Amino acid sequence: MKGTPDKKIIIIICAVIVVLLGVIFFLKSSQSTQQPQKDASSDTTSTKTATTYHTNSYSLSYPHTWTKSEKQLTDDQGTVMTLLPQKENSGQFSTITIEVLNSELTTIESVSNLFEALNYAKTTTTVAGISAEKYTAVLPTQDGSLHSIAYVFQQNEKIYSLKLEYINSNTNVQLEGKFYQLVSSFLPQ
């Protein structure tokens, strides 16, 4: 009788191993043939490392781990897309905001005035070959230093503002590098 339970255990272990090998084989084969998935409702394409987002106003790429939200402004003033690079409950604030404003309802000067009023450093650069103003500042807050970088430019009847803000005692080189990659991928329509 002792031999029977041992045989049953060996048969069960062998069956479990066969099932596990089958699952592993299935997962590996489906992973290698997986193509980027396209979300038809928002015109977003995702891969394992980046998400490419398209609207009728622009396209851009950002890390797939970032959280995206969108808002339509009232009275056809424009749109705002917010990207949250930080992990939830990490205790660190960082946000990237992409604003597309209707230039018939607002001016590029009104967008730029806020940065100038707060004494941001201003330089002239380009975004997608279009002349842009780049504003940078590190402002004191009760929670630490607010690092802020913004690109503001106009094309056709649209005013674009691409802005990174985060609170940290030091410059977050990695986050700023990812923001610069986003800016270099940005294509206004």
Backbone as CSV, one residue per row, in Angstrom:
resi,resn,N_x,N_y,N_z,CA_x,CA_y,CA_z,C_x,C_y,C_z
1,MET,0.789,-1.200,0.000,0.000,0.000,0.000,0.834,1.268,0.000
2,LYS,2.038,1.170,0.542,2.892,2.357,0.568,3.282,2.796,-0.833
3,GLY,3.429,1.851,-1.748,3.820,2.187,-3.106,2.747,2.950,-3.855
4,THR,1.486,2.728,-3.560,0.377,3.376,-4.266,0.328,4.878,-4.040
5,PRO,0.398,5.383,-2.767,0.373,6.836,-2.581,1.584,7.515,-3.230
6,ASP,2.752,6.887,-3.201,3.924,7.476,-3.838,3.723,7.594,-5.341
7,LYS,3.115,6.572,-5.963,2.837,6.623,-7.400,1.853,7.746,-7.718
8,LYS,0.837,7.911,-6.874,-0.153,8.972,-7.097,0.506,10.349,-7.008
9,ILE,1.366,10.535,-6.049,2.059,11.817,-5.885,2.935,12.090,-7.101
10,ILE,3.664,11.092,-7.570,4.529,11.267,-8.744,3.690,11.605,-9.968
11,ILE,2.554,10.940,-10.154,1.684,11.211,-11.298,1.129,12.633,-11.219
12,ILE,0.720,13.080,-10.020,0.201,14.445,-9.838,1.284,15.473,-10.129
13,ILE,2.493,15.238,-9.625,3.610,16.170,-9.871,3.911,16.245,-11.364
14,CYS,3.938,15.106,-12.040,4.187,15.096,-13.484,3.091,15.854,-14.239
15,ALA,1.844,15.667,-13.840,0.726,16.357,-14.498,0.848,17.867,-14.304
16,VAL,1.197,18.292,-13.093,1.367,19.724,-12.815,2.501,20.293,-13.654
17,ILE,3.607,19.584,-13.768,4.748,20.047,-14.579,4.339,20.187,-16.043
18,VAL,3.613,19.219,-16.570,3.161,19.280,-17.973,2.265,20.493,-18.184
19,VAL,1.331,20.729,-17.266,0.435,21.887,-17.378,1.231,23.183,-17.309
20,LEU,2.167,23.295,-16.369,2.989,24.500,-16.253,3.821,24.737,-17.503
21,LEU,4.406,23.697,-18.058,5.185,23.850,-19.286,4.290,24.334,-20.425
22,GLY,3.066,23.825,-20.490,2.127,24.269,-21.512,1.785,25.744,-21.366
23,VAL,1.544,26.187,-20.140,1.227,27.603,-19.883,2.421,28.481,-20.234
24,ILE,3.614,28.081,-19.824,4.820,28.860,-20.133,5.021,28.964,-21.637
25,PHE,4.871,27.860,-22.346,5.009,27.872,-23.803,3.984,28.798,-24.436
26,PHE,2.745,28.738,-23.983,1.682,29.587,-24.526,1.991,31.064,-24.300
27,LEU,2.410,31.415,-23.068,2.713,32.814,-22.759,3.882,33.322,-23.581
28,LYS,4.919,32.543,-23.724,6.086,32.970,-24.512,5.724,33.148,-25.977
29,SER,4.940,32.246,-26.540,4.592,32.360,-27.958,3.660,33.535,-28.202
30,SER,2.744,33.835,-27.289,1.849,34.980,-27.497,2.585,36.286,-27.274
31,GLN,3.594,36.293,-26.413,4.372,37.491,-26.151,5.218,37.864,-27.367
32,SER,5.812,36.906,-28.029,6.708,37.205,-29.143,5.956,37.663,-30.378
33,THR,4.678,37.312,-30.509,3.913,37.734,-31.680,3.023,38.928,-31.393
34,GLN,3.069,39.467,-30.173,2.186,40.570,-29.813,2.599,41.832,-30.548
35,GLN,1.632,42.503,-31.169,1.844,43.754,-31.878,1.364,44.905,-31.005
36,PRO,1.835,46.142,-31.289,1.304,47.279,-30.545,-0.209,47.325,-30.683
37,GLN,-0.869,47.711,-29.605,-2.318,47.763,-29.620,-2.778,49.195,-29.817
38,LYS,-3.818,49.358,-30.619,-4.339,50.675,-30.913,-5.699,50.825,-30.263
39,ASP,-5.884,51.881,-29.518,-7.153,52.184,-28.882,-7.915,53.100,-29.820
40,ALA,-8.962,52.579,-30.443,-9.691,53.312,-31.474,-10.370,54.559,-30.931
41,SER,-10.751,54.587,-29.666,-11.493,55.729,-29.144,-10.623,56.963,-28.954
42,SER,-9.346,56.817,-28.646,-8.506,57.985,-28.413,-7.353,58.100,-29.388
43,ASP,-7.271,57.195,-30.350,-6.208,57.204,-31.338,-4.840,57.159,-30.669
44,THR,-4.680,56.195,-29.783,-3.443,56.001,-29.039,-2.868,54.641,-29.387
45,THR,-1.576,54.599,-29.690,-0.893,53.347,-29.976,0.119,53.104,-28.865
46,SER,0.096,51.894,-28.285,1.008,51.580,-27.190,1.938,50.441,-27.572
47,THR,3.188,50.571,-27.138,4.137,49.472,-27.202,4.572,49.211,-25.772
48,LYS,5.559,48.357,-25.597,6.012,48.051,-24.244,6.733,49.223,-23.591
49,THR,7.231,50.189,-24.368,7.990,51.290,-23.779,7.364,52.659,-23.979
50,ALA,6.585,52.857,-25.035,6.065,54.200,-25.318,4.649,54.138,-25.854
51,THR,3.962,55.255,-25.660,2.627,55.436,-26.196,2.685,56.616,-27.151
52,THR,2.149,56.443,-28.357,2.066,57.543,-29.311,0.619,57.985,-29.362
53,TYR,0.409,59.271,-29.150,-0.925,59.839,-29.047,-1.142,60.816,-30.196
54,HIS,-2.298,60.725,-30.854,-2.623,61.598,-31.988,-3.957,62.302,-31.744
55,THR,-4.003,63.593,-32.039,-5.258,64.337,-32.087,-5.268,65.110,-33.403
56,ASN,-6.324,65.880,-33.635,-6.322,66.721,-34.830,-5.443,67.953,-34.642
57,SER,-4.893,68.153,-33.434,-4.025,69.306,-33.159,-2.550,68.955,-33.056
58,TYR,-2.225,67.708,-32.678,-0.819,67.323,-32.501,-0.695,65.820,-32.334
59,SER,0.563,65.365,-32.368,0.895,63.999,-31.983,2.156,64.063,-31.130
60,LEU,2.314,63.076,-30.248,3.493,63.015,-29.385,3.645,61.601,-28.850
61,SER,4.815,61.321,-28.306,5.093,60.027,-27.670,5.504,60.268,-26.230
62,TYR,5.079,59.361,-25.352,5.443,59.451,-23.938,5.552,58.038,-23.369
63,PRO,6.260,57.871,-22.246,6.410,56.531,-21.657,5.057,55.903,-21.330
64,HIS,4.915,54.630,-21.618,3.631,53.949,-21.447,3.195,53.844,-19.984
65,THR,4.106,54.076,-19.054,3.759,53.978,-17.632,3.106,55.255,-17.103
66,TRP,3.115,56.330,-17.885,2.528,57.585,-17.437,1.010,57.529,-17.577
67,THR,0.324,58.199,-16.678,-1.131,58.286,-16.701,-1.547,59.538,-17.473
68,LYS,-2.553,59.375,-18.346,-3.008,60.493,-19.191,-4.453,60.838,-18.864
69,SER,-4.752,62.150,-18.814,-6.138,62.604,-18.719,-6.301,63.791,-19.666
70,GLU,-7.517,63.979,-20.133,-7.791,65.055,-21.087,-8.994,65.855,-20.640
71,LYS,-8.995,67.133,-21.045,-10.103,68.011,-20.695,-10.346,68.965,-21.856
72,GLN,-11.600,69.096,-22.223,-12.009,70.071,-23.236,-12.380,71.349,-22.493
73,LEU,-11.781,72.476,-22.869,-12.101,73.739,-22.226,-13.443,74.255,-22.755
74,THR,-14.098,75.065,-21.971,-15.418,75.567,-22.358,-15.330,76.573,-23.506
75,ASP,-16.435,76.743,-24.186,-16.578,77.738,-25.253,-15.528,77.604,-26.352
76,ASP,-15.122,76.372,-26.658,-14.173,76.113,-27.735,-12.828,76.833,-27.539
77,GLN,-12.438,77.014,-26.263,-11.170,77.690,-25.975,-9.968,76.817,-26.263
78,GLY,-10.140,75.486,-26.168,-9.026,74.599,-26.442,-9.117,73.315,-25.643
79,THR,-7.977,72.623,-25.556,-7.904,71.361,-24.835,-6.679,71.346,-23.927
80,VAL,-6.755,70.508,-22.902,-5.631,70.317,-21.986,-5.455,68.815,-21.789
81,MET,-4.245,68.338,-22.026,-3.902,66.954,-21.721,-2.878,66.985,-20.595
82,THR,-3.103,66.166,-19.579,-2.195,66.095,-18.444,-1.602,64.694,-18.376
83,LEU,-0.294,64.643,-18.223,0.425,63.380,-18.036,1.008,63.375,-16.637
84,LEU,0.835,62.252,-15.949,1.368,62.109,-14.595,2.464,61.056,-14.604
85,PRO,3.727,61.499,-14.595,4.848,60.551,-14.624,5.045,59.788,-13.322
86,GLN,4.657,60.354,-12.190,4.942,59.711,-10.902,4.010,58.544,-10.652
87,LYS,4.448,57.692,-9.779,3.609,56.587,-9.339,2.668,57.121,-8.265
88,GLU,1.459,56.577,-8.247,0.501,57.012,-7.239,1.053,56.777,-5.840
89,ASN,0.715,57.684,-4.950,1.112,57.614,-3.542,2.628,57.602,-3.345
90,SER,3.375,58.162,-4.302,4.832,58.195,-4.163,5.277,59.371,-3.310
91,GLY,4.373,60.329,-3.082,4.743,61.499,-2.302,5.448,62.560,-3.116
92,GLN,5.657,62.328,-4.403,6.313,63.311,-5.248,5.323,63.856,-6.265
93,PHE,5.355,65.161,-6.438,4.482,65.826,-7.384,5.248,66.052,-8.682
94,SER,4.707,65.608,-9.782,5.239,65.956,-11.098,4.102,65.827,-12.101
95,THR,4.047,66.781,-13.014,2.990,66.777,-14.016,3.492,67.419,-15.306
96,ILE,2.996,66.900,-16.399,3.266,67.487,-17.716,1.915,67.881,-18.291
97,THR,1.829,69.117,-18.741,0.580,69.639,-19.275,0.790,70.085,-20.714
98,ILE,-0.078,69.620,-21.597,-0.070,70.040,-22.996,-1.363,70.826,-23.213
99,GLU,-1.240,72.122,-23.457,-2.411,72.957,-23.714,-2.417,73.369,-25.180
100,VAL,-3.576,73.269,-25.796,-3.776,73.773,-27.153,-4.929,74.756,-27.063
101,LEU,-4.624,76.032,-27.295,-5.609,77.088,-27.123,-5.972,77.711,-28.469
102,ASN,-7.196,78.163,-28.569,-7.692,78.821,-29.765,-7.154,80.255,-29.786
103,SER,-6.329,80.582,-30.771,-5.704,81.912,-30.822,-6.696,83.011,-31.177
104,GLU,-7.903,82.644,-31.585,-8.931,83.665,-31.819,-9.546,84.123,-30.501
105,LEU,-9.372,83.336,-29.434,-9.954,83.672,-28.135,-8.923,84.102,-27.099
106,THR,-7.665,83.796,-27.325,-6.599,84.200,-26.408,-5.356,84.530,-27.236
107,THR,-4.405,85.205,-26.622,-3.178,85.575,-27.336,-1.990,84.843,-26.735
108,ILE,-0.951,84.729,-27.534,0.265,84.091,-27.028,0.882,84.946,-25.913
109,GLU,0.677,86.255,-25.989,1.194,87.149,-24.950,0.534,86.867,-23.599
110,SER,-0.767,86.584,-23.605,-1.446,86.306,-22.335,-0.928,85.018,-21.710
111,VAL,-0.542,84.057,-22.527,0.038,82.814,-22.011,1.443,83.094,-21.468
112,SER,2.209,83.871,-22.195,3.593,84.168,-21.803,3.678,85.089,-20.591
113,ASN,2.691,85.961,-20.412,2.739,86.940,-19.312,2.868,86.295,-17.947
114,LEU,2.234,85.161,-17.728,2.324,84.481,-16.438,3.766,84.102,-16.121
115,PHE,4.460,83.529,-17.097,5.852,83.129,-16.882,6.742,84.346,-16.639
116,GLU,6.496,85.410,-17.385,7.302,86.630,-17.223,7.027,87.300,-15.886
117,ALA,5.773,87.277,-15.422,5.426,87.871,-14.128,6.112,87.139,-12.980
118,LEU,6.347,85.842,-13.145,7.019,85.057,-12.108,8.532,84.994,-12.311
119,ASN,9.050,85.828,-13.201,10.491,85.956,-13.461,11.136,84.670,-13.959
120,TYR,10.450,83.931,-14.808,11.050,82.780,-15.459,12.162,83.252,-16.393
121,ALA,13.222,82.467,-16.524,14.249,82.746,-17.531,13.647,82.410,-18.889
122,LYS,13.905,83.251,-19.875,13.298,83.084,-21.196,14.392,82.946,-22.248
123,THR,14.266,81.910,-23.082,15.163,81.736,-24.225,14.311,81.402,-25.445
124,THR,14.880,81.626,-26.611,14.189,81.286,-27.848,14.778,79.989,-28.379
125,THR,13.898,79.071,-28.792,14.304,77.763,-29.292,13.324,77.356,-30.387
126,THR,13.320,76.095,-30.741,12.339,75.598,-31.711,11.708,74.306,-31.192
127,VAL,10.464,74.095,-31.585,9.750,72.845,-31.357,9.197,72.428,-32.707
128,ALA,9.604,71.284,-33.194,9.184,70.776,-34.505,9.461,71.802,-35.606
129,GLY,10.587,72.497,-35.485,10.977,73.476,-36.497,10.261,74.813,-36.393
130,ILE,9.443,75.000,-35.364,8.685,76.241,-35.170,9.333,77.026,-34.035
131,SER,9.518,78.322,-34.236,10.103,79.165,-33.203,9.232,79.139,-31.943
132,ALA,9.881,78.933,-30.787,9.157,78.829,-29.514,9.933,79.557,-28.433
133,GLU,9.198,79.999,-27.428,9.815,80.573,-26.239,9.896,79.462,-25.191
134,LYS,11.077,79.314,-24.600,11.268,78.339,-23.530,11.421,79.123,-22.228
135,TYR,10.596,78.769,-21.249,10.621,79.413,-19.944,11.057,78.383,-18.904
136,THR,12.000,78.774,-18.037,12.466,77.878,-16.981,12.555,78.644,-15.662
137,ALA,12.258,77.948,-14.577,12.371,78.559,-13.249,12.428,77.455,-12.197
138,VAL,13.039,77.805,-11.081,12.980,76.995,-9.870,12.448,77.952,-8.810
139,LEU,11.221,77.686,-8.362,10.533,78.585,-7.447,10.388,77.931,-6.077
140,PRO,10.600,78.699,-5.000,10.451,78.120,-3.665,8.972,77.909,-3.315
141,THR,8.685,76.774,-2.683,7.353,76.504,-2.144,7.536,75.930,-0.752
142,GLN,6.452,75.809,-0.014,6.565,75.244,1.331,6.901,73.763,1.297
143,ASP,6.672,73.098,0.151,6.958,71.661,0.018,8.325,71.378,-0.589
144,GLY,9.035,72.397,-1.014,10.330,72.223,-1.670,10.401,73.110,-2.898
145,SER,11.381,72.880,-3.723,11.577,73.696,-4.919,10.694,73.206,-6.056
146,LEU,9.933,74.133,-6.655,9.117,73.826,-7.823,9.963,74.078,-9.056
147,HIS,10.287,73.016,-9.791,11.027,73.109,-11.044,9.992,73.198,-12.161
148,SER,10.161,74.171,-13.045,9.171,74.377,-14.093,9.874,74.696,-15.410
149,ILE,9.461,73.995,-16.451,9.978,74.220,-17.810,8.762,74.290,-18.733
150,ALA,8.694,75.312,-19.566,7.552,75.446,-20.474,8.019,75.906,-21.841
151,TYR,7.390,75.353,-22.875,7.592,75.781,-24.256,6.268,76.368,-24.734
152,VAL,6.323,77.566,-25.291,5.117,78.233,-25.771,5.370,78.682,-27.206
153,PHE,4.445,78.323,-28.105,4.569,78.745,-29.500,3.205,78.737,-30.171
154,GLN,3.146,79.336,-31.357,1.888,79.426,-32.088,2.087,78.909,-33.505
155,GLN,1.093,78.158,-33.967,1.067,77.738,-35.363,-0.381,77.794,-35.823
156,ASN,-0.582,78.422,-36.967,-1.923,78.619,-37.512,-2.801,79.302,-36.463
157,GLU,-3.957,78.771,-36.164,-4.839,79.406,-35.171,-4.739,78.759,-33.793
158,LYS,-3.604,78.122,-33.503,-3.459,77.428,-32.224,-2.221,77.922,-31.468
159,ILE,-2.399,78.043,-30.166,-1.289,78.356,-29.270,-1.002,77.080,-28.474
160,TYR,0.256,76.669,-28.482,0.670,75.446,-27.812,1.510,75.793,-26.591
161,SER,1.249,75.094,-25.491,2.052,75.221,-24.285,2.356,73.809,-23.786
162,LEU,3.638,73.473,-23.715,4.097,72.175,-23.214,4.862,72.461,-21.927
163,LYS,4.369,71.955,-20.802,4.932,72.371,-19.523,5.194,71.174,-18.611
164,LEU,6.370,71.163,-18.002,6.744,70.191,-16.968,6.863,70.945,-15.651
165,GLU,6.257,70.392,-14.597,6.419,70.943,-13.256,6.608,69.790,-12.278
166,TYR,7.567,69.952,-11.389,7.767,68.949,-10.336,8.409,69.599,-9.131
167,ILE,8.166,69.001,-7.972,8.745,69.496,-6.725,9.817,68.517,-6.282
168,ASN,11.010,69.057,-6.101,12.143,68.253,-5.667,13.227,69.204,-5.192
169,SER,14.020,68.787,-4.231,15.099,69.650,-3.757,16.213,69.777,-4.794
170,ASN,16.340,68.768,-5.669,17.366,68.787,-6.713,16.715,68.647,-8.083
171,THR,17.493,68.935,-9.110,17.013,68.727,-10.471,16.851,67.239,-10.731
172,ASN,15.703,66.851,-11.266,15.439,65.461,-11.615,15.839,65.288,-13.078
173,VAL,17.079,64.927,-13.304,17.642,64.828,-14.648,16.900,63.788,-15.485
174,GLN,16.530,62.680,-14.881,15.832,61.626,-15.613,14.459,62.114,-16.092
175,LEU,13.689,62.750,-15.218,12.372,63.256,-15.587,12.480,64.346,-16.648
176,GLU,13.422,65.255,-16.473,13.605,66.316,-17.468,14.020,65.729,-18.816
177,GLY,14.849,64.689,-18.787,15.245,64.033,-20.039,14.055,63.429,-20.759
178,LYS,13.141,62.803,-20.011,11.935,62.228,-20.625,11.026,63.330,-21.158
179,PHE,10.966,64.467,-20.463,10.183,65.599,-20.960,10.782,66.128,-22.268
180,TYR,12.106,66.254,-22.343,12.744,66.720,-23.579,12.492,65.735,-24.725
181,GLN,12.452,64.435,-24.423,12.109,63.450,-25.460,10.678,63.667,-25.946
182,LEU,9.764,63.931,-25.019,8.380,64.216,-25.383,8.309,65.446,-26.273
183,VAL,9.006,66.511,-25.891,9.008,67.749,-26.675,9.582,67.482,-28.069
184,SER,10.650,66.689,-28.151,11.245,66.423,-29.469,10.349,65.530,-30.332
185,SER,9.430,64.773,-29.708,8.495,63.953,-30.482,7.226,64.712,-30.867
186,PHE,7.037,65.904,-30.315,5.801,66.667,-30.498,5.711,67.212,-31.917
187,LEU,4.590,66.930,-32.578,4.342,67.418,-33.930,2.986,68.107,-33.995
188,PRO,2.968,69.436,-34.082,1.686,70.121,-34.227,1.092,69.847,-35.602
189,GLN,-0.233,69.835,-35.689,-0.921,69.570,-36.963,-1.370,70.865,-37.606
